[in-house]
Amino acid sequence: MNTVDTNTTNEQAVHLTPAAVEAVKEIIAKKNIGNAALRLGVEGGGCSGMTYQLKFDTEVGPHDDSYEFDELRVLVDKKSAVYLAGITLDFSKALVGGGFKFINPNAKQSCGCGESFST
């Protein structure tokens, strides 16, 4: 007999570190797009099969999940949410290897640059 988990707790499926929130807010300020949200997603491609997407958006679609971190809104479409459940977005200012880092518990394999993964 197959069972289906119907537990629909509203846990944060996406996490941003304080460093990532600060970096995103700095980019929004520099680009002068004050009301924009960070859109986090995935699409097919990259050397491991799926590529992470970071962009800014001012519209929330009917198929978007919305999260808030220190007054920063983060949007994830339902299709991407399947691959990003539990992900943490971090940011490092290191001269070598710095930038946004994706810590994805669903990734079975990631490429060396950290921008693509497979499940």
N, CA, C and O atoms as a GROMACS GRO file, in nm:
protein
  476
    1MET      N    1   0.083  -0.118   0.000
    1MET     CA    2   0.000   0.000   0.000
    1MET      C    3   0.088   0.125   0.000
    1MET      O    4   0.175   0.139   0.086
    2ASN      N    5   0.067   0.213  -0.095
    2ASN     CA    6   0.143   0.338  -0.102
    2ASN      C    7   0.076   0.443  -0.015
    2ASN      O    8  -0.047   0.452  -0.010
    3THR      N    9   0.158   0.523   0.052
    3THR     CA   10   0.105   0.632   0.132
    3THR      C   11   0.159   0.763   0.078
    3THR      O   12   0.268   0.769   0.022
    4VAL      N   13   0.082   0.866   0.097
    4VAL     CA   14   0.120   0.998   0.052
    4VAL      C   15   0.133   1.088   0.175
    4VAL      O   16   0.042   1.093   0.257
    5ASP      N   17   0.244   1.158   0.187
    5ASP     CA   18   0.264   1.249   0.298
    5ASP      C   19   0.184   1.375   0.271
    5ASP      O   20   0.212   1.448   0.176
    6THR      N   21   0.084   1.400   0.353
    6THR     CA   22   0.001   1.519   0.334
    6THR      C   23   0.038   1.630   0.431
    6THR      O   24  -0.036   1.726   0.446
    7ASN      N   25   0.152   1.616   0.497
    7ASN     CA   26   0.197   1.718   0.591
    7ASN      C   27   0.241   1.840   0.511
    7ASN      O   28   0.338   1.834   0.435
    8THR      N   29   0.171   1.951   0.528
    8THR     CA   30   0.201   2.071   0.451
    8THR      C   31   0.244   2.184   0.544
    8THR      O   32   0.192   2.296   0.537
    9THR      N   33   0.341   2.154   0.632
    9THR     CA   34   0.391   2.258   0.720
    9THR      C   35   0.456   2.366   0.637
    9THR      O   36   0.511   2.339   0.530
   10ASN      N   37   0.450   2.488   0.687
   10ASN     CA   38   0.502   2.602   0.612
   10ASN      C   39   0.646   2.633   0.653
   10ASN      O   40   0.677   2.746   0.690
   11GLU      N   41   0.734   2.534   0.646
   11GLU     CA   42   0.874   2.555   0.680
   11GLU      C   43   0.942   2.632   0.567
   11GLU      O   44   0.904   2.622   0.451
   12GLN      N   45   1.046   2.710   0.605
   12GLN     CA   46   1.124   2.782   0.504
   12GLN      C   47   1.192   2.678   0.415
   12GLN      O   48   1.274   2.600   0.464
   13ALA      N   49   1.161   2.677   0.290
   13ALA     CA   50   1.224   2.585   0.196
   13ALA      C   51   1.355   2.642   0.142
   13ALA      O   52   1.438   2.568   0.090
   14VAL      N   53   1.372   2.774   0.155
   14VAL     CA   54   1.491   2.843   0.105
   14VAL      C   55   1.549   2.925   0.220
   14VAL      O   56   1.476   2.987   0.297
   15HIS      N   57   1.681   2.924   0.230
   15HIS     CA   58   1.748   2.998   0.336
   15HIS      C   59   1.854   3.089   0.276
   15HIS      O   60   1.922   3.050   0.180
   16LEU      N   61   1.870   3.208   0.329
   16LEU     CA   62   1.977   3.300   0.291
   16LEU      C   63   2.055   3.335   0.416
   16LEU      O   64   1.996   3.365   0.520
   17THR      N   65   2.186   3.332   0.406
   17THR     CA   66   2.269   3.374   0.518
   17THR      C   67   2.265   3.526   0.526
   17THR      O   68   2.231   3.591   0.428
   18PRO      N   69   2.298   3.583   0.641
   18PRO     CA   70   2.305   3.729   0.651
   18PRO      C   71   2.399   3.791   0.548
   18PRO      O   72   2.372   3.900   0.496
   19ALA      N   73   2.510   3.723   0.517
   19ALA     CA   74   2.603   3.775   0.416
   19ALA      C   75   2.538   3.780   0.278
   19ALA      O   76   2.560   3.875   0.203
   20ALA      N   77   2.456   3.679   0.244
   20ALA     CA   78   2.388   3.677   0.115
   20ALA      C   79   2.283   3.787   0.109
   20ALA      O   80   2.269   3.855   0.007
   21VAL      N   81   2.208   3.806   0.217
   21VAL     CA   82   2.106   3.912   0.221
   21VAL      C   83   2.172   4.048   0.202
   21VAL      O   84   2.124   4.130   0.124
   22GLU      N   85   2.282   4.071   0.271
   22GLU     CA   86   2.353   4.199   0.259
   22GLU      C   87   2.402   4.221   0.116
   22GLU      O   88   2.389   4.331   0.062
   23ALA      N   89   2.459   4.118   0.055
   23ALA     CA   90   2.511   4.130  -0.082
   23ALA      C   91   2.399   4.160  -0.181
   23ALA      O   92   2.416   4.244  -0.269
   24VAL      N   93   2.285   4.093  -0.167
   24VAL     CA   94   2.172   4.116  -0.257
   24VAL      C   95   2.120   4.258  -0.239
   24VAL      O   96   2.093   4.328  -0.338
   25LYS      N   97   2.106   4.301  -0.116
   25LYS     CA   98   2.059   4.438  -0.090
   25LYS      C   99   2.154   4.542  -0.149
   25LYS      O  100   2.108   4.644  -0.201
   26GLU      N  101   2.285   4.518  -0.142
   26GLU     CA  102   2.382   4.610  -0.202
   26GLU      C  103   2.366   4.616  -0.353
   26GLU      O  104   2.374   4.725  -0.411
   27ILE      N  105   2.342   4.504  -0.417
   27ILE     CA  106   2.322   4.501  -0.562
   27ILE      C  107   2.195   4.576  -0.599
   27ILE      O  108   2.194   4.653  -0.695
   28ILE      N  109   2.088   4.554  -0.523
   28ILE     CA  110   1.961   4.624  -0.550
   28ILE      C  111   1.981   4.774  -0.537
   28ILE      O  112   1.930   4.851  -0.619
   29ALA      N  113   2.055   4.817  -0.436
   29ALA     CA  114   2.080   4.961  -0.417
   29ALA      C  115   2.165   5.018  -0.531
   29ALA      O  116   2.136   5.126  -0.582
   30LYS      N  117   2.269   4.945  -0.571
   30LYS     CA  118   2.357   4.992  -0.680
   30LYS      C  119   2.281   5.002  -0.813
   30LYS      O  120   2.305   5.093  -0.892
   31LYS      N  121   2.190   4.907  -0.836
   31LYS     CA  122   2.113   4.906  -0.961
   31LYS      C  123   1.990   4.996  -0.952
   31LYS      O  124   1.919   5.015  -1.051
   32ASN      N  125   1.965   5.050  -0.833
   32ASN     CA  126   1.852   5.139  -0.809
   32ASN      C  127   1.718   5.072  -0.847
   32ASN      O  128   1.635   5.131  -0.916
   33ILE      N  129   1.701   4.949  -0.800
   33ILE     CA  130   1.577   4.874  -0.824
   33ILE      C  131   1.514   4.837  -0.690
   33ILE      O  132   1.489   4.720  -0.662
   34GLY      N  133   1.490   4.937  -0.608
   34GLY     CA  134   1.450   4.923  -0.469
   34GLY      C  135   1.334   4.831  -0.440
   34GLY      O  136   1.332   4.771  -0.332
   35ASN      N  137   1.238   4.815  -0.528
   35ASN     CA  138   1.123   4.729  -0.499
   35ASN      C  139   1.137   4.589  -0.557
   35ASN      O  140   1.041   4.512  -0.556
   36ALA      N  141   1.253   4.555  -0.607
   36ALA     CA  142   1.274   4.424  -0.670
   36ALA      C  143   1.293   4.315  -0.566
   36ALA      O  144   1.345   4.338  -0.456
   37ALA      N  145   1.251   4.196  -0.602
   37ALA     CA  146   1.274   4.076  -0.522
   37ALA      C  147   1.383   3.995  -0.591
   37ALA      O  148   1.402   4.006  -0.712
   38LEU      N  149   1.452   3.914  -0.515
   38LEU     CA  150   1.548   3.820  -0.572
   38LEU      C  151   1.471   3.698  -0.617
   38LEU      O  152   1.397   3.638  -0.538
   39ARG      N  153   1.486   3.659  -0.744
   39ARG     CA  154   1.423   3.537  -0.795
   39ARG      C  155   1.531   3.431  -0.802
   39ARG      O  156   1.633   3.447  -0.870
   40LEU      N  157   1.508   3.321  -0.732
   40LEU     CA  158   1.598   3.208  -0.727
   40LEU      C  159   1.533   3.094  -0.802
   40LEU      O  160   1.418   3.058  -0.773
   41GLY      N  161   1.604   3.036  -0.897
   41GLY     CA  162   1.545   2.928  -0.976
   41GLY      C  163   1.649   2.836  -1.034
   41GLY      O  164   1.769   2.851  -1.009
   42VAL      N  165   1.603   2.740  -1.112
   42VAL     CA  166   1.690   2.648  -1.184
   42VAL      C  167   1.638   2.633  -1.326
   42VAL      O  168   1.520   2.653  -1.352
   43GLU      N  169   1.728   2.597  -1.415
   43GLU     CA  170   1.688   2.559  -1.551
   43GLU      C  171   1.787   2.455  -1.601
   43GLU      O  172   1.898   2.443  -1.548
   44GLY      N  173   1.746   2.382  -1.701
   44GLY     CA  174   1.831   2.279  -1.756
   44GLY      C  175   1.955   2.339  -1.821
   44GLY      O  176   1.947   2.445  -1.883
   45GLY      N  177   2.068   2.272  -1.805
   45GLY     CA  178   2.192   2.319  -1.866
   45GLY      C  179   2.308   2.309  -1.770
   45GLY      O  180   2.295   2.254  -1.660
   46GLY      N  181   2.420   2.360  -1.811
   46GLY     CA  182   2.540   2.354  -1.727
   46GLY      C  183   2.608   2.220  -1.741
   46GLY      O  184   2.554   2.128  -1.803
   47CYS      N  185   2.724   2.208  -1.682
   47CYS     CA  186   2.801   2.085  -1.698
   47CYS      C  187   2.749   1.970  -1.612
   47CYS      O  188   2.790   1.855  -1.633
   48SER      N  189   2.659   1.997  -1.517
   48SER     CA  190   2.604   1.889  -1.435
   48SER      C  191   2.456   1.863  -1.460
   48SER      O  192   2.399   1.772  -1.398
   49GLY      N  193   2.392   1.939  -1.548
   49GLY     CA  194   2.254   1.912  -1.585
   49GLY      C  195   2.154   2.020  -1.550
   49GLY      O  196   2.063   2.047  -1.628
   50MET      N  197   2.168   2.084  -1.433
   50MET     CA  198   2.078   2.191  -1.390
   50MET      C  199   2.164   2.311  -1.351
   50MET      O  200   2.269   2.295  -1.289
   51THR      N  201   2.119   2.431  -1.388
   51THR     CA  202   2.193   2.552  -1.357
   51THR      C  203   2.111   2.640  -1.264
   51THR      O  204   1.991   2.659  -1.283
   52TYR      N  205   2.178   2.694  -1.163
   52TYR     CA  206   2.112   2.788  -1.072
   52TYR      C  207   2.092   2.922  -1.143
   52TYR      O  208   2.175   2.964  -1.222
   53GLN      N  209   1.981   2.986  -1.113
   53GLN     CA  210   1.949   3.117  -1.170
   53GLN      C  211   1.925   3.216  -1.056
   53GLN      O  212   1.850   3.187  -0.963
   54LEU      N  213   1.988   3.332  -1.064
   54LEU     CA  214   1.964   3.444  -0.973
   54LEU      C  215   1.932   3.564  -1.059
   54LEU      O  216   2.012   3.601  -1.146
   55LYS      N  217   1.818   3.626  -1.037
   55LYS     CA  218   1.783   3.748  -1.109
   55LYS      C  219   1.688   3.829  -1.024
   55LYS      O  220   1.645   3.784  -0.917
   56PHE      N  221   1.654   3.946  -1.069
   56PHE     CA  222   1.564   4.033  -0.996
   56PHE      C  223   1.431   4.042  -1.068
   56PHE      O  224   1.425   4.039  -1.191
   57ASP      N  225   1.324   4.052  -0.990
   57ASP     CA  226   1.189   4.054  -1.047
   57ASP      C  227   1.103   4.146  -0.962
   57ASP      O  228   1.120   4.155  -0.840
   58THR      N  229   1.011   4.215  -1.026
   58THR     CA  230   0.920   4.303  -0.954
   58THR      C  231   0.778   4.249  -0.948
   58THR      O  232   0.690   4.311  -0.890
   59GLU      N  233   0.756   4.132  -1.009
   59GLU     CA  234   0.621   4.074  -1.010
   59GLU      C  235   0.621   3.935  -0.949
   59GLU      O  236   0.709   3.853  -0.978
   60VAL      N  237   0.522   3.911  -0.865
   60VAL     CA  238   0.503   3.779  -0.806
   60VAL      C  239   0.397   3.708  -0.889
   60VAL      O  240   0.285   3.757  -0.904
   61GLY      N  241   0.433   3.592  -0.943
   61GLY     CA  242   0.340   3.516  -1.025
   61GLY      C  243   0.255   3.423  -0.941
   61GLY      O  244   0.284   3.401  -0.824
   62PRO      N  245   0.149   3.370  -1.000
   62PRO     CA  246   0.059   3.281  -0.926
   62PRO      C  247   0.124   3.149  -0.885
   62PRO      O  248   0.073   3.080  -0.797
   63HIS      N  249   0.236   3.113  -0.946
   63HIS     CA  250   0.304   2.988  -0.916
   63HIS      C  251   0.434   3.011  -0.840
   63HIS      O  252   0.524   2.927  -0.843
   64ASP      N  253   0.445   3.125  -0.772
   64ASP     CA  254   0.564   3.159  -0.697
   64ASP      C  255   0.544   3.138  -0.548
   64ASP      O  256   0.437   3.168  -0.494
   65ASP      N  257   0.646   3.087  -0.482
   65ASP     CA  258   0.653   3.089  -0.336
   65ASP      C  259   0.733   3.214  -0.301
   65ASP      O  260   0.827   3.250  -0.372
   66SER      N  261   0.696   3.280  -0.193
   66SER     CA  262   0.761   3.403  -0.152
   66SER      C  263   0.814   3.388  -0.010
   66SER      O  264   0.744   3.339   0.078
   67TYR      N  265   0.938   3.430   0.011
   67TYR     CA  266   1.003   3.423   0.142
   67TYR      C  267   1.059   3.562   0.172
   67TYR      O  268   1.086   3.640   0.081
   68GLU      N  269   1.076   3.591   0.299
   68GLU     CA  270   1.133   3.721   0.334
   68GLU      C  271   1.247   3.703   0.433
   68GLU      O  272   1.238   3.627   0.529
   69PHE      N  273   1.356   3.776   0.407
   69PHE     CA  274   1.475   3.775   0.490
   69PHE      C  275   1.516   3.920   0.514
   69PHE      O  276   1.565   3.987   0.424
   70ASP      N  277   1.496   3.968   0.635
   70ASP     CA  278   1.537   4.103   0.672
   70ASP      C  279   1.491   4.205   0.567
   70ASP      O  280   1.570   4.285   0.517
   71GLU      N  281   1.361   4.200   0.535
   71GLU     CA  282   1.296   4.290   0.439
   71GLU      C  283   1.339   4.270   0.294
   71GLU      O  284   1.316   4.357   0.210
   72LEU      N  285   1.402   4.157   0.265
   72LEU     CA  286   1.436   4.120   0.128
   72LEU      C  287   1.344   4.006   0.088
   72LEU      O  288   1.342   3.902   0.153
   73ARG      N  289   1.267   4.025  -0.019
   73ARG     CA  290   1.178   3.921  -0.067
   73ARG      C  291   1.253   3.832  -0.165
   73ARG      O  292   1.328   3.879  -0.250
   74VAL      N  293   1.230   3.701  -0.151
   74VAL     CA  294   1.290   3.601  -0.239
   74VAL      C  295   1.176   3.521  -0.299
   74VAL      O  296   1.088   3.473  -0.227
   75LEU      N  297   1.177   3.507  -0.431
   75LEU     CA  298   1.073   3.435  -0.504
   75LEU      C  299   1.131   3.307  -0.564
   75LEU      O  300   1.243   3.306  -0.615
   76VAL      N  301   1.053   3.200  -0.557
   76VAL     CA  302   1.091   3.072  -0.616
   76VAL      C  303   0.968   3.015  -0.684
   76VAL      O  304   0.865   2.996  -0.620
   77ASP      N  305   0.978   2.986  -0.814
   77ASP     CA  306   0.864   2.926  -0.882
   77ASP      C  307   0.850   2.780  -0.838
   77ASP      O  308   0.948   2.717  -0.798
   78LYS      N  309   0.729   2.728  -0.846
   78LYS     CA  310   0.698   2.594  -0.795
   78LYS      C  311   0.783   2.484  -0.860
   78LYS      O  312   0.820   2.387  -0.794
   79LYS      N  313   0.814   2.498  -0.989
   79LYS     CA  314   0.896   2.397  -1.056
   79LYS      C  315   1.038   2.396  -1.001
   79LYS      O  316   1.094   2.289  -0.979
   80SER      N  317   1.095   2.513  -0.979
   80SER     CA  318   1.230   2.521  -0.923
   80SER      C  319   1.232   2.477  -0.777
   80SER      O  320   1.332   2.422  -0.731
   81ALA      N  321   1.123   2.500  -0.705
   81ALA     CA  322   1.117   2.468  -0.562
   81ALA      C  323   1.145   2.320  -0.536
   81ALA      O  324   1.200   2.285  -0.432
   82VAL      N  325   1.107   2.235  -0.629
   82VAL     CA  326   1.132   2.092  -0.614
   82VAL      C  327   1.281   2.064  -0.601
   82VAL      O  328   1.322   1.979  -0.522
   83TYR      N  329   1.363   2.135  -0.678
   83TYR     CA  330   1.508   2.115  -0.679
   83TYR      C  331   1.579   2.197  -0.573
   83TYR      O  332   1.694   2.168  -0.539
   84LEU      N  333   1.512   2.298  -0.521
   84LEU     CA  334   1.578   2.391  -0.428
   84LEU      C  335   1.533   2.375  -0.283
   84LEU      O  336   1.577   2.451  -0.197
   85ALA      N  337   1.448   2.279  -0.255
   85ALA     CA  338   1.397   2.260  -0.118
   85ALA      C  339   1.514   2.241  -0.022
   85ALA      O  340   1.594   2.149  -0.038
   86GLY      N  341   1.522   2.328   0.078
   86GLY     CA  342   1.628   2.320   0.178
   86GLY      C  343   1.757   2.389   0.142
   86GLY      O  344   1.854   2.382   0.218
   87ILE      N  345   1.763   2.456   0.028
   87ILE     CA  346   1.886   2.520  -0.018
   87ILE      C  347   1.921   2.640   0.071
   87ILE      O  348   1.833   2.707   0.124
   88THR      N  349   2.051   2.664   0.085
   88THR     CA  350   2.101   2.783   0.152
   88THR      C  351   2.184   2.861   0.052
   88THR      O  352   2.274   2.806  -0.012
   89LEU      N  353   2.154   2.990   0.038
   89LEU     CA  354   2.233   3.079  -0.046
   89LEU      C  355   2.324   3.157   0.046
   89LEU      O  356   2.277   3.225   0.138
   90ASP      N  357   2.453   3.148   0.022
   90ASP     CA  358   2.553   3.218   0.102
   90ASP      C  359   2.631   3.311   0.012
   90ASP      O  360   2.619   3.304  -0.110
   91PHE      N  361   2.711   3.398   0.070
   91PHE     CA  362   2.795   3.490  -0.006
   91PHE      C  363   2.927   3.506   0.065
   91PHE      O  364   2.933   3.517   0.188
   92SER      N  365   3.034   3.507  -0.013
   92SER     CA  366   3.169   3.526   0.040
   92SER      C  367   3.236   3.640  -0.034
   92SER      O  368   3.225   3.651  -0.156
   93LYS      N  369   3.306   3.725   0.041
   93LYS     CA  370   3.381   3.835  -0.019
   93LYS      C  371   3.526   3.798  -0.047
   93LYS      O  372   3.607   3.885  -0.079
   94ALA      N  373   3.560   3.672  -0.036
   94ALA     CA  374   3.697   3.626  -0.059
   94ALA      C  375   3.741   3.661  -0.201
   94ALA      O  376   3.662   3.654  -0.295
   95LEU      N  377   3.867   3.700  -0.215
   95LEU     CA  378   3.919   3.735  -0.347
   95LEU      C  379   3.924   3.614  -0.439
   95LEU      O  380   3.899   3.626  -0.559
   96VAL      N  381   3.956   3.498  -0.384
   96VAL     CA  382   3.958   3.375  -0.462
   96VAL      C  383   3.842   3.288  -0.416
   96VAL      O  384   3.833   3.252  -0.299
   97GLY      N  385   3.754   3.255  -0.508
   97GLY     CA  386   3.641   3.171  -0.477
   97GLY      C  387   3.525   3.244  -0.411
   97GLY      O  388   3.434   3.180  -0.357
   98GLY      N  389   3.526   3.376  -0.415
   98GLY     CA  390   3.418   3.453  -0.355
   98GLY      C  391   3.296   3.459  -0.445
   98GLY      O  392   3.299   3.413  -0.559
   99GLY      N  393   3.189   3.515  -0.392
   99GLY     CA  394   3.065   3.529  -0.466
   99GLY      C  395   2.955   3.448  -0.400
   99GLY      O  396   2.970   3.402  -0.287
  100PHE      N  397   2.845   3.430  -0.470
  100PHE     CA  398   2.732   3.355  -0.417
  100PHE      C  399   2.764   3.206  -0.421
  100PHE      O  400   2.822   3.155  -0.517
  101LYS      N  401   2.724   3.137  -0.314
  101LYS     CA  402   2.746   2.993  -0.300
  101LYS      C  403   2.613   2.926  -0.274
  101LYS      O  404   2.537   2.970  -0.188
  102PHE      N  405   2.585   2.819  -0.346
  102PHE     CA  406   2.462   2.742  -0.330
  102PHE      C  407   2.494   2.616  -0.251
  102PHE      O  408   2.577   2.535  -0.293
  103ILE      N  409   2.428   2.599  -0.138
  103ILE     CA  410   2.445   2.479  -0.056
  103ILE      C  411   2.313   2.404  -0.067
  103ILE      O  412   2.216   2.436   0.001
  104ASN      N  413   2.312   2.304  -0.154
  104ASN     CA  414   2.188   2.236  -0.191
  104ASN      C  415   2.190   2.091  -0.143
  104ASN      O  416   2.267   2.010  -0.195
  105PRO      N  417   2.107   2.057  -0.044
  105PRO     CA  418   2.105   1.919   0.005
  105PRO      C  419   2.051   1.818  -0.097
  105PRO      O  420   2.067   1.698  -0.078
  106ASN      N  421   1.987   1.866  -0.204
  106ASN     CA  422   1.931   1.778  -0.306
  106ASN      C  423   2.032   1.744  -0.416
  106ASN      O  424   2.007   1.653  -0.496
  107ALA      N  425   2.143   1.815  -0.421
  107ALA     CA  426   2.241   1.794  -0.528
  107ALA      C  427   2.323   1.668  -0.500
  107ALA      O  428   2.389   1.658  -0.396
  108LYS      N  429   2.317   1.574  -0.592
  108LYS     CA  430   2.399   1.454  -0.580
  108LYS      C  431   2.539   1.480  -0.635
  108LYS      O  432   2.636   1.416  -0.594
  109GLN      N  433   2.548   1.574  -0.728
  109GLN     CA  434   2.676   1.607  -0.789
  109GLN      C  435   2.673   1.755  -0.828
  109GLN      O  436   2.570   1.804  -0.876
  110SER      N  437   2.783   1.824  -0.808
  110SER     CA  438   2.794   1.964  -0.848
  110SER      C  439   2.919   1.981  -0.933
  110SER      O  440   3.015   1.905  -0.920
  111CYS      N  441   2.917   2.080  -1.019
  111CYS     CA  442   3.035   2.106  -1.101
  111CYS      C  443   3.137   2.183  -1.016
  111CYS      O  444   3.105   2.230  -0.907
  112GLY      N  445   3.257   2.196  -1.067
  112GLY     CA  446   3.363   2.264  -0.995
  112GLY      C  447   3.336   2.411  -0.969
  112GLY      O  448   3.381   2.464  -0.867
  113CYS      N  449   3.264   2.477  -1.057
  113CYS     CA  450   3.236   2.619  -1.039
  113CYS      C  451   3.120   2.643  -0.943
  113CYS      O  452   3.101   2.755  -0.897
  114GLY      N  453   3.042   2.540  -0.912
  114GLY     CA  454   2.932   2.552  -0.818
  114GLY      C  455   2.806   2.614  -0.876
  114GLY      O  456   2.713   2.645  -0.801
  115GLU      N  457   2.801   2.631  -1.007
  115GLU     CA  458   2.684   2.694  -1.070
  115GLU      C  459   2.586   2.596  -1.129
  115GLU      O  460   2.477   2.634  -1.172
  116SER      N  461   2.623   2.466  -1.132
  116SER     CA  462   2.528   2.366  -1.182
  116SER      C  463   2.536   2.242  -1.096
  116SER      O  464   2.633   2.220  -1.023
  117PHE      N  465   2.432   2.159  -1.107
  117PHE     CA  466   2.422   2.040  -1.023
  117PHE      C  467   2.335   1.937  -1.091
  117PHE      O  468   2.269   1.965  -1.192
  118SER      N  469   2.336   1.816  -1.035
  118SER     CA  470   2.244   1.711  -1.080
  118SER      C  471   2.179   1.650  -0.957
  118SER      O  472   2.234   1.654  -0.847
  119THR      N  473   2.060   1.594  -0.978
  119THR     CA  474   1.987   1.534  -0.866
  119THR      C  475   1.974   1.385  -0.885
  119THR      O  476   1.915   1.317  -0.801
   0.00000   0.00000   0.00000
